[in-house]
Amino acid sequence: MTTAKLYLKLIVSFLILAGCTSMCGKGRKDLTPEEVVQAYLDISLNMTDLGQRVQLLNLTTGSLHAAIEKASDETVSKAFIDKRYHLEAYSVVERRDRTPRETEITFVLTYRDLGNNPDQAPAEAAQITTENTVAVVKYKGAWAIRDVLGKNTTIDFPTQQGAEIKPSTAP
């Protein structure tokens, strides 16, 4: 291969790599508040090792950052790694801008609570739907989750086919 062809190949490779970097992925400071919440959920719901705690810390500030930072390895493992649930869905459902540097993001998370039986069929487990609102603030030029502001949770227990509640016959 001639030197000219080698240089041309290197330049084309560099341009493809640079183009993909700008189109395929965003830098931390380019993430919107919704994308920060989405990234936090993606990491926290799919954690496999304690080293990923650093990724959560990079997406948080304030009291949420302090709580994750101060938590013991055992607590982090129980909260994020030892899966006692089967994730069904999650999504950001609302954004409320409070100031140019602060917004509130509400997301809904639906999962099956496997409790102490991770081998349980998810369809047999209670379905939990939780709606959470988090404060997301601009900190050091990037959006970060500061606090959990509100939480509403509903629990739907599966019923056995044929099971029904009958009115009492007592006088």
C-alpha positions in Angstrom: 0.0 0.0 0.0 1.4 3.4 -0.9 1.9 6.1 1.6 -0.8 8.3 -0.1 -3.3 5.5 0.2 -2.4 4.9 3.8 -2.9 8.6 4.7 -6.2 8.6 2.8 -7.4 5.5 4.7 -6.4 7.1 8.0 -8.1 10.4 7.2 -11.3 8.6 6.1 -11.3 6.4 9.2 -10.8 9.5 11.4 -13.7 11.4 9.7 -16.0 8.4 10.1 -15.0 8.0 13.8 -15.4 11.8 14.4 -18.8 11.8 12.6 -20.1 8.8 14.6 -18.9 10.4 17.8 -20.9 13.5 17.2 -23.9 11.8 15.9 -23.9 8.5 17.8 -23.3 9.7 21.3 -23.5 12.8 23.4 -21.0 14.1 25.9 -22.1 14.4 29.5 -22.6 18.2 29.2 -24.9 17.8 26.2 -27.5 15.6 27.9 -30.9 17.1 28.5 -32.6 16.7 31.9 -34.8 13.9 30.5 -31.7 12.1 29.1 -29.9 12.4 32.5 -32.9 10.8 34.2 -33.0 8.1 31.4 -29.3 7.4 31.8 -29.7 7.2 35.6 -32.5 4.7 35.2 -30.6 2.6 32.6 -27.6 2.3 34.9 -29.4 1.8 38.2 -31.9 -0.8 36.8 -29.2 -2.8 35.0 -26.2 -2.6 37.4 -24.1 -5.7 37.6 -21.2 -4.6 39.8 -20.3 -2.0 42.5 -18.0 -0.1 40.1 -21.0 1.3 38.3 -21.8 3.4 41.4 -19.4 6.0 40.0 -21.6 6.3 36.9 -24.6 7.1 39.2 -22.5 9.6 41.2 -21.6 11.4 37.9 -25.3 11.9 37.2 -26.3 13.2 40.7 -25.6 16.1 43.0 -26.8 17.3 46.4 -28.6 15.0 48.7 -29.1 12.1 46.2 -25.3 12.2 45.4 -24.5 12.2 49.2 -26.8 9.3 49.8 -25.3 7.1 47.1 -21.8 8.1 48.1 -22.3 7.3 51.8 -24.2 4.1 51.2 -22.3 0.9 52.1 -21.4 -1.6 49.4 -23.9 -4.0 50.9 -26.7 -1.3 50.7 -25.8 -0.5 47.1 -25.7 -4.1 46.2 -29.1 -4.8 47.7 -30.6 -1.7 46.1 -29.2 -2.0 42.6 -27.5 -5.3 41.9 -29.5 -8.1 43.7 -32.5 -8.1 41.4 -35.6 -8.8 43.3 -37.8 -7.5 40.5 -38.6 -8.1 36.9 -38.6 -4.8 35.0 -41.6 -4.3 32.7 -41.3 -0.7 31.6 -40.2 2.8 32.4 -40.5 6.2 30.8 -40.3 9.9 31.4 -43.8 11.3 31.3 -43.5 15.0 32.3 -41.1 17.9 32.5 -41.8 21.1 34.5 -39.2 23.9 34.1 -38.9 25.8 37.4 -36.0 28.1 36.4 -33.4 28.0 33.6 -31.2 26.0 35.9 -33.8 23.7 37.6 -36.5 21.4 36.2 -38.6 18.6 37.6 -38.9 15.3 35.7 -41.6 12.8 36.4 -41.1 9.2 35.3 -43.2 6.0 35.7 -41.6 2.7 36.5 -43.5 -0.6 36.3 -42.0 -3.9 37.6 -42.9 -7.2 39.1 -41.8 -7.6 42.8 -40.2 -11.1 43.1 -39.5 -10.6 46.8 -37.3 -13.3 48.2 -38.0 -15.7 45.3 -36.1 -14.5 42.2 -37.1 -17.8 40.4 -40.8 -16.9 40.7 -42.6 -16.5 37.4 -43.1 -12.7 37.0 -46.7 -13.1 36.0 -47.4 -14.6 39.5 -45.7 -11.6 41.3 -47.4 -8.4 42.3 -47.1 -5.6 39.7 -45.7 -2.3 41.1 -46.2 1.0 39.3 -44.4 3.9 40.8 -44.4 7.5 39.6 -41.5 9.5 40.8 -40.6 13.2 40.4 -37.0 14.3 40.7 -35.3 17.7 40.8 -32.7 18.1 38.0 -30.4 21.0 38.3 -27.6 22.5 36.2 -24.4 21.8 38.1 -20.9 22.6 36.8 -22.3 23.0 33.3 -24.2 19.7 33.1 -27.6 18.6 34.3 -27.7 16.3 37.4 -30.4 14.8 39.6 -30.4 16.5 43.0 -33.4 15.1 44.9 -36.4 12.8 44.7 -39.4 15.1 45.3 -42.4 12.9 45.2 -43.4 9.3 44.9 -46.7 7.6 44.2 -46.9 3.8 44.2 -49.7 1.4 43.3 -49.5 -2.4 43.8 -51.6 -4.8 41.8 -51.7 -8.4 43.2 -52.4 -11.1 40.7 -55.5 -13.1 41.5 -56.1 -16.8 40.8 -58.6 -17.6 38.1 -61.9 -18.2 39.7 -61.0 -16.4 42.9 -63.6 -13.8 43.9 -64.7 -11.8 46.9 -68.2 -12.6 48.1 -70.3 -10.5 50.3 -70.6 -11.6 53.9 -73.7 -13.6 55.0 -73.3 -12.6 58.6 -76.3 -10.7 60.1 
